[in-house]
Amino acid sequence: MARPKTLQMRVTEEEYDVIEKKAKSLGLTISNYMRMVCLHVKIDFSIQPSENESEN
């Protein structure tokens, strides 16, 4: 799906590190993670991707 619109936000280094860590732990890009969070998708942090999936 094409996404022609862009959203920007400012965060501290610490906030960025937390967001990046959560996204990576789920095997997501930061953009996909933030999209899911902003659209109120329930994210279950107890489910971890396998090592092979997180390398993609």
RAJO-V355738 format. One line per field, one symbol per residue. ss: DSSP state (a for helix, b for strand, c for the rest). phi: phi as a letter, one per 20 degrees, with the letter a starting at -180 (. if undefined). A space follows every 50 residues. Layout:
ss = ???
phi = ???
This chain:
ss = ccccccccccccaaaaaaaaaaaaaccccaaaaaaaaacccccccccccc aaaacc
phi = .fcfecdcbdcfgffffffffffffdmdffffffffffemffdeffedff gfffef
